[in-house]
Structure formats: C-alpha cells, structure tokens
Amino acid sequence: MTTNTKELLNVFLNAKSESTRKTYIDRILAIKKLVYYEPDNLSFLEDHNKIIKFIDTSDTKSATKALSYIALSVVTALIGATNKDIYHNKMMEFKNINMKERQDNIINEEIKEHWATSEELKKMYYEMPETTPEEIQDKAILSLYILQPPLRNDYAKIKILNRSPRKENFENYIVVTKSKIEFCINQHKTADNYGAISLNYDDNHHPEIYRILKKWLEHNKTNYLFIRESTQRTLNENDMTKKIPLIFEKHIKKHITIQLLRQIYETEEQNKESYINGTLKDRIAVHEQLKHSHGVAMEYRKLIKKNSPKKETII
C-alpha cells in the first residue's frame, strides 16, 4: 500500500502537538496542491526555487508566508533534506518582515481615542465603588473581562445552580458552593472548535473574581448570574454587549467594547518577549485563552508606533 503525503507528514511530525501538526500539514499540502506536483510523497520539497517563487509572489500576508516557511523549515529539517537551510533562512526573513509590519501597524484615531492598557483597566477596576447592588454587579461583570483573558459576551444568560446537573446540560450555568464557583459555558461562538469553557474560582484561584462574584450573589436573588436591574430578568447577549461600554464610559469616559478588550489583551500578549520568541505551539496557546484561532488573533492585534506621543504607546 502506497503511503501518501499526508501520512508521511504525520509520521515525521508525530512528536508535535495535534494543533501544530495540523497547522504544518495544512500549509504543506496547500503548497503542494498549488504548485501542481503529481508524486504523492515529499519529493516536491526538493524544488525550493519553485516553491519560494510561489510563496513570495502569492497575494498573502507576510504572517501567512512566514507560517508557510516555518512549516517547510520544520519538515525539511526532520527529513534531513539538503535544502533545509534555504527554507530556514526564508523563515527567518519573513519572521523579521512580519515583526516590522507589526511595529508599523498603527491603530486608527477612533480606536486610539478609547484605547487603554491592561494596567489602566485594572486601576479603574480597583477604584470602582461597590456599595449599591448596581455598582457591585458592574464590578462583578468587569472582573471577568479585566482580571483574566476576556471572552466574548459569553457571560449572558448564565443560570445559577447549587450543584452540578445530574444529566447532560447544554445551558450555560454556574455551580455555587460555600467554597467555590464553577462556570460551565457550553454555548459560545467557537464551541464547535473548543468545546465547553470551564472556569473555576475560589480563595486561591482568582480570589478577587471569586470575592466580587460572591458579594454580588448575596444581593442577586434571581436564578441567573447577571440581570437587568429594572426588571430583574437575565441579561442576554445583546444586553451584555451594550452594558460593558456604558460601564467604561461612566468611569473613564472611554467607549471600550468587548472586542476592543480582546484587541488590547492580544496586543499586549503579542508584544511580550515570551510570545515573540515562543514556538507556534506557545503562540496558539495564548490565542486559545480567548477561544479564537491564530488567524483571528493576527486581525485583533493593534499596535501603536513606538514614537507615538500618546501615553498609550505600546512597545
């Protein structure tokens, strides 16, 4: 039985994680298909001149080209190809190009006006009052977006339970006990790719989130986590999307949406040395905290030039 290209790649990339292996294989197979090589094996990698010409002249972003060369460099190194250094050099070339483009990616004036660093957001959070039930709920909501990687509007319509359901439950719910709060978010935008989201809070794990949630639950007598103060009915996804910018406008006069919070988080993470020098697996792990792909993360990244006069400059 003849071994095909995909099977060969799986063998050589066996030591890589499943997500990394899939990423590399997808890139290699896409290149093979588009340069029209007939043999169903890895011999096509020998023609680096044709492959390089195809990648370099393709109408794709430098980040995509860099990823193609990363896959090619890794695979040719693993199979001991004579041209492995050529692919490695191209990988480094496009990594540098991509890094320069990141530094030159200036956010537009509308976004810059409302941009805030995570430290500024945390400062605002700890200065927020928590006297009235409305203030406590606002602070509890923001704790989930500021003190940990921000999800989408996934904290809407979360039911409160006092024990785990005995049967399979496809609702979004929290289980509240004396010593901890457990979230189970089954329904969210990327559930098909990432499955249910489990989040746990107690005195040792995210203690501030645990504290403010417990304080809010002492006031909230409904069956849902977050509610409309006027009707005591649960906040739906649209309510949550609208409410968060209103809280920021009230406290720091900035219109910060959930999407902007996610952009801020991605930007700061991607500017860290650990991310810049990390492996693809390390980078994907960062993006998975927000339950989105590496490609989406690249679109979310917003940088301000180092020479910007604004205090919000990110380096």
N, C-alpha and C positions, 0 to 999 in steps of 0.2 A: 504493500500500500504506500503510495507516494505521500510524503509529508508536505503540506502546503506552507506558504509564507507565514500565515498567522500562527500555525502550530510551531514552526521554528522559532518565531519571536517569543512565544510563550515559554518555550524551553529555555532560551537564553536569558529571559527576563524573570525567571522563576523566583529569584531572591527578592525582587522588588515587591512593594505593596500592590494590592489589587488595583487601586486607583491609578498609581504611577504606571503600572504595567499596561493598563487600558489606554492611558493617555499616549504613551510611547507607541504602542501598536497602532492606534488610530492614525497617528501622524505618519508613521512609516507606510502604512497601507494606502493612505491618501496620496502620498508622494508617488508610490509605485503605480497606482491607478492612473494618475495624471501624466506620468511620463511614458506611459504605454509600453511597459516591459512585459513580454509574454511569459518567460520562465517563472514557474510558481515556486520560487525559492529566494534566497538573499543575494544572488549573484548580481542583481541590478545595482547594488550598493557600490560596486566597483567603479561604475561610471560617474564619478563625483563631478566631472565637468558639466555633464548634462543636468544632474540634479541641482547643482549650485546655480546654474543659469536659470533653471525653472523657479527655484525658491526666490532668488534675488530679484527676478523680474516680475514675480507674481504681485497681484494687487491686494496684498495683505499687510496688516500692521507689523511693525518690527517685533512686537511681542510674539506674534504668531510665527514669524520667521525664526526668532530665537528659539522658540519651543521646538520647531522642526529640527533645528541643528542640535539642540540638546538631545533629542531622541536619536538622531543619526550618530552623534558622538558616543553616546552610551552604548548603542547596539554594536557599532563597529569596533569599539574597544573590547566589548565582551566576546566578539567572534574573532578578535585578533586580526582585523583587516589591515592591509598595508597602508590604506589611506585614512586611517583613524585620526591621525594628527591634523589632516586637512579639515575634516569635519569639526574637530575640537577647536581649531583656530577660527573657523567660521562661527561657531557657537559663541566664543569669546567676543568676536567682532560685533555680533548682534546684541549680545548682552550689554555691551558698552553703549551701542546706539540706543537701545531701549531705555537705559538708565538716563542718558542725556535727554531723551524725549520726555521722560517723567519729570525732570527738573524744569523743562520748558513748558509744561502743561499748566497754563495759567487759568485759574477759575474765572468765570465772568464776574462782572461787577455786582450783579444781582445776588449771586451766591456769596461772594466775598463779604458783602454787607452783613450777612447773617451768620457767617462762619464763626465757630468758637472751638477752642481746643478742649480736649477731654478734661484738662485741669481746670479750665474756666467753668465747664459744666458741673464738675464735682464741687467746686467752690460755691456755685449757685445753689446746688442741691443742699449742701450742709447749712446754708444760710436761710433756706426756706422755712417759714414758720410751720408749726404742726399743732395748732390749737383747736381750730374748728374741724368738724368732720370733712368738710370740703378740702381744707388745707392738707389734712392727713392723707386723703385719697390721692390728691395731686402728687404729693411727695412719694406715696407708695407706687404710683404708676411710673414716675420718673426714675425711681430706684432701679427698676427693671431695664431701663434704657441707658442709664448713665453709669451704673456701678458694675455692669457686665456687658459683654458683646450684645448690641441691640438687635433684636429680631424685628420682624415686620409688625403689623397690627394684630399679632397672634395672641395677645392677652385679652382680646374681646371675647365676650360670651363664654367665660370660664366658670363652670359650675363648681360649687363648694361641696365636698363630701367629707365625712368624718372617718371613712375607711375605704380601702381600695375596693372597687367593684368586683363582685364575685364572678360576673360574666364579662365577656369581652365588651369593651365600651369604646365607641368611636367618637364620643364627645371630647371636648377639651375640658379638663377638670383639674382641681387641686384636692389633695387629701391633707387635711389639717389635723394634727395631733398635738399633744401637750408639748412635745419637744422638737417637732419639725414640720415643715410644709413641703409637700411634694407636688410638682406640676407634671401633668401629662398632656401634651399638646399633640393630639392625633391629627387634627385638621389644620393644615397650613399650606402655603403656596407650593413648597417644594417637598411635600410629604412623600410623593412617589419616588423621589431620589434619596431622601434622607430618613424616611420613616418618622415615627413619633419622636417628639422632643421631650426629654426628661430633665427636669431641673429640681434640685433639692436644696433647701435652705434650713439652717439650724444655727445654734450659737457658735459653731466652729466653721461653718461653710457659708460664706457671705452673710455674716452676722448682722450687718446693717440692713440688708434687704429683709432678712428674717424679722428683725425688730420692728421695722416700719409696717410690714405686712401684718404682723400680729396686732400692732396698735390699730391699724385700720379695721381688722376683722372684729375687734372689740366694739366698734361703732356700727359696722355693717351687719344688719340683721336679716339680709336677704339671702337667697340661695346662690347668688352669683358674686364673683370676685369684685368687679368694678361696675358701678351703677350711675345712672343719671340722678343727680341729687333731687331734681324736681319731681320725678315720677317713681323713683326707687326701682326702675327697671334696668336690666343689664345694658351695659354699653355694647353696641355692635361694632363691627369693623369700621364702618363709616364714622361713628361717634369717636372712636379711638384716634382715627386719622386726623380728625378735626381738633380734638381736645388737646393733643400734645403741643402743637404750635401755639395755642392760646395760653398754655401754662408758661412757655418760654417768653412770649410777648409780655405777659404780666410781670415777670421777674427780671428779665434782662433786655426787654424790648427788641428781641430778635425773633424772626419768624423761622424757627427751626423745625423742620418736618422730620418724620421718621426716616425718610430716605436720606436727608441731609445728615442725620445722626449716624447712619450707616456709612455714608461717604467719609465723614470725619474719622470714624473708627478705622476704616480701611486705609485711609491716607496715613494715619499715624502708625499703624502696624507695618505698612509697607515701607515706611521711612526708617524703621529700626534696623540696626546692623544685623540682627539675628535673621531678619527676613531677607535683606539684600544678599547676605552671604549664605542663606539657607538653601537646602535642596528643594526640588519641586514638591516633594512629599511634605516638607516643612511648610511651604507656602500654601499648599492646598489645605493643610490642617488649619491654618489661620482663617482661610475663607470659609471653611466648613463651620466655623463658630457662628457665622451669620447665615448658614444654610443656603449658600449660593456658590456657584461654580467659580473657577479661576477666571474664566472669560468675563463673567459679570463683575467680578472684583476689579478687573482692569478698567471696566467702564465706570465703576464707582470711584476710582482713585482721582482725587482732585488735589493738585499741588499749587502752591503759591511760590513764585520765584524767590530765591534767597535774597535778592536785592530789593524786594518789595519794602516800601516804607511802613507798611501796616504792621501793627503789633502782632497780628495773627500769623505772621510768616512761619511757615513750616519748613524745617530743614531736616 
